[in-house]
Amino acid sequence: MNNLLINTAKRTGIIDSEALSAWFAENAGDRRRADELLLANPNFTEEAVLKLFAETMGLEYFSEVSASDVPKEFIESVPATYAQHHYLIGIRKDDDDELTVICSRPFDTSSVDNISKMTGLPVKAAFASRAAITAVIDVAYEQKSSVIEEVAEELDSQNLDQLVDEVASSDDLLDVVNRPPVIRLVNDILFRALQLRASDIHVHPYETKIQIRYRIDGILYDVLSLNRNVLPLIISRIKVMAGMDIAERRLPQDGRCSVRLGQREIDLRISTVPTSFGERSVLRLLDKSTGLLGLDELGLWKDDLKKFDSLLNHSHGVIFVTGPTGSGKSTTLYASLQRINSTEKNVMTVEDPIEYQLGGISQMQVAS
């Protein structure tokens, strides 16, 4: 990549090619990415660096971005905090089949790919400065509101005491016709989390508001702020779904339930904990329709896979699998169980909860 950038600099004059070559030579042992390395040089502006990468990679560079070009699909599918954290925004012209994802990190391809998964649209990358992207994010998200905010406003305008009696169970997240607004609100929060491939939903009460947060790829993002007055309704709805005691507000509770999203079955592990500002809840999402991965599909390096496979074939011992929420601990363990499962072996598990049923394995549920 360094030589390609130097050649582009020679051809275009965007950055002095001799200065660029000298900077790379001076920092030959630096392990930072090329874009980070160039931006660390005070003589290279962010605009020049990004233009150089755009020219080298055959991508477009935007000096300015208009909020009017940001489509509704992007605003409703991508949390503002995700866009801000990764410094990216999506635009779409009337005649475009693709969503152009404008970012300021040339090597952050995974975040750009995630936008395609979130929006369901094909994407292509482009570059712009962080300042330009941040400015358009602020304007675009201020101009548009999602269904969740509209339902939340409807909740605020109604008699909350009467609505508590209307909290009921609904199996399908798409079944929202004639449902009380609290059910529509919670269903929308769940539906949006699944769209964004979130592993957890956090309901955090504060002194004056409720903050809804999604954990996506191990990082928590703020997605919605609500009036604190609706907290009892949201928690009551969640408790009904999980079979918890609605009247108990002083002790922690745990529960689980299953919901449907069309033909997809989603398992929820739910906990509530009392805090000084009201009950806090965490919902862990498990989309069973995604199926199980094999050991070869986990993305392990070839040498690491060989070593791990060797460990699984030992006749005795202990393997610890650790990592943060959503990092793939359960996925790794279930893949490992599938690898060692055979008719010649008696395989037993102790789980809380049993997330997937595995044929040929005796799985025991242990009470938490």
C-alpha positions as CSV (number, residue, x, y, z in Angstrom):
1,M,0.0,0.0,0.0
2,N,2.8,2.4,0.8
3,N,4.3,2.2,-2.7
4,L,0.9,2.6,-4.3
5,L,0.3,5.8,-2.2
6,I,3.7,7.1,-3.2
7,N,3.0,6.4,-6.9
8,T,-0.3,8.2,-6.6
9,A,1.4,11.2,-5.0
10,K,3.9,11.4,-7.8
11,R,1.1,11.2,-10.4
12,T,-1.3,13.7,-8.8
13,G,0.7,15.9,-6.6
14,I,-1.9,15.7,-3.8
15,I,1.0,15.2,-1.3
16,D,4.6,15.8,-2.0
17,S,5.9,12.3,-3.0
18,E,9.4,12.9,-1.6
19,A,8.0,14.0,1.7
20,L,5.7,11.0,1.7
21,S,8.5,8.6,0.9
22,A,10.7,10.0,3.6
23,W,7.9,9.8,6.2
24,F,7.3,6.1,5.4
25,A,11.1,5.4,5.6
26,E,11.4,7.3,8.9
27,N,8.6,5.2,10.4
28,A,9.4,1.9,8.8
29,G,9.0,0.0,12.1
30,D,5.7,1.7,13.0
31,R,2.9,-0.9,13.2
32,R,0.1,1.7,12.7
33,R,-2.1,1.6,9.6
34,A,-1.0,3.8,6.7
35,D,-3.8,6.3,7.2
36,E,-3.1,6.7,10.9
37,L,0.6,7.1,10.1
38,L,0.0,9.8,7.6
39,L,-2.5,11.7,9.8
40,A,0.2,11.7,12.5
41,N,2.3,13.9,10.3
42,P,1.4,17.6,11.0
43,N,2.5,18.5,7.4
44,F,-0.2,16.3,5.9
45,T,-3.8,17.6,6.2
46,E,-6.7,15.2,6.7
47,E,-8.2,16.3,3.4
48,A,-5.0,15.6,1.5
49,V,-4.5,12.2,3.1
50,L,-8.1,11.1,2.3
51,K,-7.9,12.4,-1.2
52,L,-4.7,10.4,-1.7
53,F,-6.4,7.2,-0.5
54,A,-9.5,7.9,-2.6
55,E,-7.4,8.4,-5.7
56,T,-5.3,5.3,-5.0
57,M,-8.3,3.1,-4.2
58,G,-10.5,4.4,-7.1
59,L,-13.1,5.9,-4.7
60,E,-14.8,9.3,-4.5
61,Y,-13.9,12.0,-2.1
62,F,-16.6,14.5,-0.9
63,S,-15.5,18.0,0.2
64,E,-19.1,18.6,1.4
65,V,-22.0,16.3,2.2
66,S,-25.7,17.3,2.2
67,A,-28.1,16.1,4.8
68,S,-30.9,16.1,2.2
69,D,-29.1,13.2,0.5
70,V,-29.2,10.9,3.6
71,P,-32.0,8.4,2.9
72,K,-34.7,7.4,5.4
73,E,-33.4,3.8,5.3
74,F,-30.1,4.9,6.8
75,I,-31.6,7.1,9.6
76,E,-34.1,4.4,10.7
77,S,-31.6,1.5,10.5
78,V,-28.3,2.9,11.8
79,P,-28.1,4.4,15.3
80,A,-26.7,8.0,15.4
81,T,-24.1,6.8,18.0
82,Y,-22.9,4.1,15.6
83,A,-22.5,6.6,12.8
84,Q,-20.7,9.0,15.2
85,H,-18.4,6.4,16.6
86,H,-17.3,5.1,13.2
87,Y,-17.4,8.5,11.5
88,L,-19.6,7.5,8.6
89,I,-22.9,8.5,6.9
90,G,-24.9,7.1,4.0
91,I,-26.2,9.1,1.0
92,R,-28.3,8.1,-1.9
93,K,-29.1,10.0,-5.1
94,D,-32.4,9.4,-6.9
95,D,-30.8,7.4,-9.7
96,D,-28.5,5.4,-7.4
97,D,-29.1,1.7,-6.9
98,E,-26.4,1.6,-4.2
99,L,-26.0,3.4,-0.9
100,T,-22.8,5.4,-0.8
101,V,-21.2,5.1,2.7
102,I,-19.0,8.1,3.3
103,C,-16.3,7.4,5.9
104,S,-13.1,8.9,7.2
105,R,-11.3,5.6,7.9
106,P,-9.9,4.0,4.7
107,F,-9.4,0.6,6.3
108,D,-12.6,0.4,8.3
109,T,-14.2,-1.9,5.8
110,S,-16.1,-4.0,8.4
111,S,-18.1,-0.9,9.5
112,V,-19.0,-0.1,5.9
113,D,-20.1,-3.8,5.3
114,N,-22.2,-3.6,8.5
115,I,-24.2,-0.8,7.0
116,S,-25.3,-3.1,4.2
117,K,-26.5,-5.6,6.7
118,M,-28.3,-3.0,8.7
119,T,-30.1,-1.3,5.8
120,G,-30.4,-4.2,3.4
121,L,-28.9,-2.1,0.6
122,P,-25.8,-2.7,-1.5
123,V,-23.1,-0.2,-0.5
124,K,-20.0,1.4,-1.9
125,A,-17.4,3.4,0.0
126,A,-16.3,7.0,-0.3
127,F,-14.3,9.4,1.8
128,A,-14.8,12.7,3.5
129,S,-13.3,14.5,6.5
130,R,-14.5,13.8,10.0
131,A,-15.7,17.4,10.4
132,A,-17.9,17.1,7.3
133,I,-19.3,13.7,8.3
134,T,-20.0,14.9,11.9
135,A,-21.8,18.0,10.7
136,V,-24.1,16.1,8.4
137,I,-24.8,13.4,11.1
138,D,-26.0,16.1,13.5
139,V,-28.3,17.7,10.9
140,A,-29.7,14.5,9.4
141,Y,-30.6,12.8,12.7
142,E,-32.2,16.0,14.0
143,Q,-34.4,16.4,11.0
144,K,-35.9,12.9,10.9
145,S,-37.5,10.7,13.6
146,S,-38.3,7.0,13.6
147,V,-41.4,5.0,14.5
148,I,-40.0,4.5,18.0
149,E,-40.0,8.2,18.8
150,E,-43.5,8.6,17.5
151,V,-44.9,5.8,19.7
152,A,-43.0,7.2,22.7
153,E,-44.6,10.6,22.1
154,E,-48.0,8.9,22.0
155,L,-47.2,7.2,25.3
156,D,-46.3,10.5,26.9
157,S,-49.7,11.9,25.9
158,Q,-51.8,9.2,27.5
159,N,-52.9,8.2,31.0
160,L,-50.0,6.0,32.1
161,D,-52.0,4.5,35.0
162,Q,-54.6,3.2,32.6
163,L,-52.0,1.8,30.2
164,V,-50.5,-0.4,32.9
165,D,-53.6,-2.5,32.8
166,E,-53.3,-2.9,29.0
167,V,-49.9,-4.5,29.1
168,A,-50.3,-8.0,27.6
169,S,-48.4,-10.7,25.8
170,S,-47.8,-10.6,22.0
171,D,-45.9,-13.4,20.4
172,D,-45.1,-11.8,17.0
173,L,-43.1,-8.6,16.9
174,L,-44.8,-7.8,13.6
175,D,-48.3,-8.1,15.3
176,V,-48.7,-4.5,16.3
177,V,-52.1,-3.6,14.9
178,N,-54.5,-2.2,17.5
179,R,-51.9,-3.0,20.2
180,P,-51.5,-0.6,23.2
181,P,-48.6,1.9,22.5
182,V,-46.4,0.3,25.2
183,I,-46.4,-3.0,23.3
184,R,-45.7,-1.3,20.0
185,L,-42.9,0.6,21.6
186,V,-41.2,-2.5,23.1
187,N,-41.8,-4.5,19.9
188,D,-40.2,-1.7,17.9
189,I,-37.2,-1.6,20.2
190,L,-36.8,-5.4,19.8
191,F,-37.4,-5.3,16.0
192,R,-34.8,-2.5,15.5
193,A,-32.3,-4.4,17.7
194,L,-32.6,-7.4,15.5
195,Q,-32.3,-5.3,12.4
196,L,-29.0,-4.0,13.7
197,R,-27.8,-7.4,14.8
198,A,-27.5,-6.3,18.4
199,S,-26.7,-8.9,21.0
200,D,-28.2,-7.1,24.0
201,I,-30.7,-4.3,24.8
202,H,-30.1,-2.2,27.9
203,V,-32.9,-0.2,29.5
204,H,-31.1,2.4,31.8
205,P,-33.1,4.7,34.1
206,Y,-31.6,8.0,35.0
207,E,-32.9,10.9,37.1
208,T,-34.8,12.6,34.2
209,K,-34.8,10.1,31.4
210,I,-34.6,6.5,30.2
211,Q,-31.7,5.5,27.9
212,I,-32.2,2.6,25.5
213,R,-28.8,1.2,24.4
214,Y,-27.9,-1.6,22.0
215,R,-24.7,-3.7,22.2
216,I,-23.4,-4.1,18.6
217,D,-20.2,-6.0,18.0
218,G,-19.4,-5.7,21.7
219,I,-19.9,-1.9,22.0
220,L,-22.9,-0.2,23.6
221,Y,-24.6,2.5,21.6
222,D,-27.3,5.0,22.8
223,V,-30.2,4.6,20.4
224,L,-33.2,6.3,22.1
225,S,-34.0,8.6,25.1
226,L,-37.5,8.4,26.6
227,N,-39.4,10.3,29.3
228,R,-38.7,8.6,32.7
229,N,-42.5,8.5,33.3
230,V,-42.9,5.6,30.9
231,L,-40.3,3.4,32.8
232,P,-43.0,1.4,34.8
233,L,-44.8,0.6,31.5
234,I,-41.7,-0.6,29.7
235,I,-40.5,-2.7,32.7
236,S,-44.0,-4.2,33.2
237,R,-44.2,-5.2,29.6
238,I,-40.8,-6.8,29.7
239,K,-41.7,-8.6,33.0
240,V,-45.0,-10.0,31.5
241,M,-43.1,-11.3,28.5
242,A,-40.5,-13.1,30.7
243,G,-43.1,-14.4,33.2
244,M,-41.8,-12.3,36.1
245,D,-43.6,-10.8,39.1
246,I,-44.8,-7.3,38.0
247,A,-45.4,-6.3,41.6
248,E,-41.9,-7.1,42.8
249,R,-39.7,-4.0,42.3
250,R,-37.3,-4.4,45.2
251,L,-35.4,-7.6,44.2
252,P,-33.6,-8.6,41.1
253,Q,-35.4,-11.0,38.8
254,D,-34.5,-13.2,35.9
255,G,-36.6,-14.7,33.2
256,R,-36.7,-15.8,29.6
257,C,-39.2,-16.0,26.7
258,S,-39.4,-16.5,23.0
259,V,-40.9,-14.2,20.4
260,R,-41.3,-14.4,16.7
261,L,-40.4,-12.0,13.9
262,G,-42.3,-13.5,11.0
263,Q,-40.8,-16.9,10.6
264,R,-37.8,-16.2,12.8
265,E,-37.8,-17.4,16.4
266,I,-35.9,-15.2,18.9
267,D,-35.0,-16.3,22.4
268,L,-34.7,-13.6,25.1
269,R,-32.9,-13.8,28.4
270,I,-34.1,-11.0,30.6
271,S,-33.0,-9.6,33.9
272,T,-34.2,-6.7,36.0
273,V,-32.3,-5.0,38.8
274,P,-33.6,-2.2,41.2
275,T,-31.6,1.1,41.1
276,S,-32.0,4.4,42.8
277,F,-33.9,5.8,39.7
278,G,-36.1,2.7,39.1
279,E,-35.6,-0.8,37.7
280,R,-33.0,-1.4,35.1
281,S,-33.4,-4.2,32.6
282,V,-31.1,-6.1,30.2
283,L,-32.4,-8.3,27.4
284,R,-30.0,-10.8,25.7
285,L,-31.1,-11.7,22.2
286,L,-30.5,-15.1,20.6
287,D,-31.7,-15.5,17.0
288,K,-32.2,-19.3,16.5
289,S,-32.8,-18.9,12.8
290,T,-29.1,-18.0,12.3
291,G,-28.2,-21.6,13.1
292,L,-25.0,-23.0,14.4
293,L,-21.5,-22.5,13.0
294,G,-18.9,-25.3,12.5
295,L,-15.4,-25.0,14.0
296,D,-14.1,-24.3,10.5
297,E,-16.5,-21.3,10.2
298,L,-15.4,-19.4,13.3
299,G,-12.7,-17.4,11.5
300,L,-9.7,-18.9,13.3
301,W,-6.3,-18.8,11.8
302,K,-5.3,-22.1,10.3
303,D,-2.6,-22.8,12.9
304,D,-4.9,-21.8,15.8
305,L,-7.6,-24.0,14.5
306,K,-5.2,-26.9,14.3
307,K,-4.0,-26.4,17.9
308,F,-7.6,-26.0,19.2
309,D,-8.8,-29.1,17.3
310,S,-5.9,-31.0,19.0
311,L,-7.0,-29.8,22.4
312,L,-10.5,-31.0,21.8
313,N,-9.3,-34.5,21.1
314,H,-7.5,-34.8,24.5
315,S,-9.1,-37.4,26.7
316,H,-9.1,-35.1,29.7
317,G,-8.5,-31.5,30.8
318,V,-10.3,-28.1,31.0
319,I,-10.7,-25.5,28.3
320,F,-11.6,-22.0,29.4
321,V,-13.5,-19.8,26.9
322,T,-13.6,-16.2,28.0
323,G,-14.5,-12.8,26.4
324,P,-16.9,-9.9,26.6
325,T,-20.6,-10.0,25.8
326,G,-21.2,-11.0,22.2
327,S,-17.7,-12.0,21.4
328,G,-18.7,-15.6,20.5
329,K,-18.1,-17.7,23.6
330,S,-21.3,-19.7,23.2
331,T,-20.8,-20.0,19.5
332,T,-17.3,-21.4,20.0
333,L,-18.5,-23.9,22.6
334,Y,-21.4,-25.2,20.5
335,A,-19.0,-25.5,17.5
336,S,-16.6,-27.5,19.7
337,L,-19.4,-29.8,21.0
338,Q,-20.4,-30.5,17.4
339,R,-16.8,-31.3,16.5
340,I,-16.3,-33.9,19.3
341,N,-19.9,-35.4,19.1
342,S,-19.9,-38.9,17.8
343,T,-21.6,-42.2,18.4
344,E,-18.5,-43.5,20.1
345,K,-18.5,-40.8,22.8
346,N,-20.9,-40.0,25.6
347,V,-21.1,-36.2,25.7
348,M,-23.0,-34.4,28.5
349,T,-23.4,-30.6,29.1
350,V,-24.5,-28.5,32.0
351,E,-25.9,-25.2,30.7
352,D,-27.8,-22.1,31.8
353,P,-29.7,-21.7,29.6
354,I,-29.7,-24.4,26.9
355,E,-29.4,-22.1,23.8
356,Y,-29.4,-24.8,21.1
357,Q,-30.5,-28.4,21.1
358,L,-27.8,-30.7,19.9
359,G,-28.6,-34.2,18.6
360,G,-26.7,-37.0,20.3
361,I,-25.7,-34.9,23.3
362,S,-27.3,-35.0,26.8
363,Q,-27.9,-31.4,27.8
364,M,-28.9,-30.6,31.3
365,Q,-30.4,-27.3,32.4
366,V,-29.0,-26.0,35.7
367,A,-31.0,-23.4,37.7
368,S,-29.2,-20.1,38.1
